[in-house]
Amino acid sequence: MKNNLISYPFLLVLILSCNTPVHQIPEDFTAPVLPVTDTYHGVEITDHYRYMEDLKSEKVQKWIRTQAGYTSEVLKNLEHKENFFKRLEEVDKGKPYSIWIAAYEKRRGVLYKKKKR
């Protein structure tokens, strides 16, 4: 009984602390919904974000820049990020490797060669 009396206030504080958001995302960060409806084989398909495919659009570029800025701010303020990057470097320095495939992607015009060690 005594343990329950101690744990209830602790549980209440824990629950209340979970209701506080760590980062509040501003409303203008949500991508606007601009539906476009096409008919394929008699079936109507609505794409609410097709305009995002046009990466040259000023509206899309502005939204991407806003997202990138917000992401940079959040990542810049993360606690323990030095430990994360240190661990990432440790993992990256692991066993050396290489891959033996040579391939060409027509779409991007990229040629890469990787050989087995």
C-alpha positions as CSV (number, residue, x, y, z in Angstrom):
1,M,0.0,0.0,0.0
2,K,2.8,2.4,0.9
3,N,4.6,1.7,-2.4
4,N,1.4,2.6,-4.3
5,L,1.1,5.9,-2.5
6,I,4.6,6.8,-3.6
7,S,4.3,5.6,-7.2
8,Y,1.0,7.5,-7.9
9,P,2.4,11.0,-7.7
10,F,5.5,9.9,-9.7
11,L,3.2,8.4,-12.4
12,L,1.1,11.6,-12.5
13,V,4.2,13.7,-13.0
14,L,5.4,11.4,-15.7
15,I,2.1,11.6,-17.5
16,L,1.9,15.3,-17.3
17,S,5.4,15.8,-18.5
18,C,4.6,13.6,-21.6
19,N,1.9,16.1,-22.6
20,T,4.4,18.9,-23.1
21,P,5.8,18.8,-26.7
22,V,9.5,19.0,-27.1
23,H,9.3,21.1,-30.3
24,Q,6.2,22.8,-31.5
25,I,6.0,22.7,-35.3
26,P,4.6,25.9,-36.8
27,E,1.5,25.5,-38.9
28,D,3.1,27.0,-42.0
29,F,5.5,24.0,-42.1
30,T,2.7,21.6,-43.2
31,A,2.6,21.3,-46.9
32,P,-0.5,22.8,-48.5
33,V,-3.0,20.3,-49.9
34,L,-3.7,21.1,-53.6
35,P,-5.6,18.1,-55.0
36,V,-5.3,16.9,-58.6
37,T,-7.5,14.2,-59.8
38,D,-6.7,11.9,-62.7
39,T,-8.7,8.9,-64.1
40,Y,-6.8,5.7,-64.8
41,H,-8.7,2.8,-66.4
42,G,-12.0,4.3,-65.1
43,V,-10.7,4.8,-61.5
44,E,-10.3,8.3,-60.2
45,I,-7.1,8.9,-58.2
46,T,-6.5,12.1,-56.2
47,D,-3.0,13.2,-55.4
48,H,-3.0,16.0,-52.9
49,Y,0.7,16.7,-53.2
50,R,1.5,16.3,-57.0
51,Y,2.7,19.9,-57.1
52,M,5.7,18.8,-55.0
53,E,7.0,16.9,-58.0
54,D,7.9,20.2,-59.6
55,L,11.1,21.0,-57.8
56,K,11.7,24.1,-59.9
57,S,8.5,25.7,-58.5
58,E,9.2,28.6,-56.2
59,K,6.5,27.5,-53.8
60,V,8.0,24.0,-53.5
61,Q,11.6,25.4,-53.1
62,K,10.4,27.8,-50.4
63,W,8.7,24.9,-48.5
64,I,11.8,22.7,-48.8
65,R,14.1,25.6,-47.6
66,T,11.7,26.1,-44.6
67,Q,11.8,22.4,-43.8
68,A,15.6,22.3,-44.1
69,G,16.0,25.4,-41.8
70,Y,13.7,23.9,-39.2
71,T,15.5,20.6,-39.3
72,S,18.9,22.2,-38.9
73,E,17.7,24.2,-35.9
74,V,16.3,21.0,-34.2
75,L,19.4,19.0,-34.9
76,K,21.7,21.8,-33.8
77,N,20.1,21.8,-30.4
78,L,20.1,18.1,-29.8
79,E,21.7,16.9,-26.6
80,H,24.5,14.4,-26.8
81,K,25.0,14.9,-30.5
82,E,28.8,14.9,-30.0
83,N,28.4,11.3,-28.6
84,F,26.3,10.3,-31.6
85,F,28.8,11.6,-34.1
86,K,31.7,10.0,-32.2
87,R,29.9,6.7,-32.3
88,L,29.1,7.2,-36.0
89,E,32.8,7.7,-36.8
90,E,33.7,4.6,-34.8
91,V,31.2,2.5,-36.8
92,D,32.4,4.1,-40.1
93,K,36.0,3.1,-39.3
94,G,35.0,-0.5,-39.0
95,K,36.0,-3.3,-41.2
96,P,37.1,-2.0,-44.6
97,Y,35.0,-3.1,-47.6
98,S,34.5,-2.6,-51.3
99,I,32.0,-4.0,-53.7
100,W,32.9,-5.6,-57.0
101,I,30.1,-4.3,-59.2
102,A,30.5,-1.9,-62.1
103,A,27.3,-0.3,-63.3
104,Y,26.0,2.6,-65.4
105,E,22.7,4.3,-64.7
106,K,21.2,5.7,-67.9
107,R,18.8,7.9,-66.1
108,R,21.5,9.9,-64.3
109,G,24.4,9.2,-66.5
110,V,26.5,7.9,-63.6
111,L,29.2,5.3,-63.9
112,Y,30.6,3.8,-60.8
113,K,33.0,1.0,-60.2
114,K,33.5,-0.9,-57.0
115,K,35.8,-3.8,-56.6
116,K,36.0,-6.6,-54.0
117,R,38.9,-6.4,-51.6
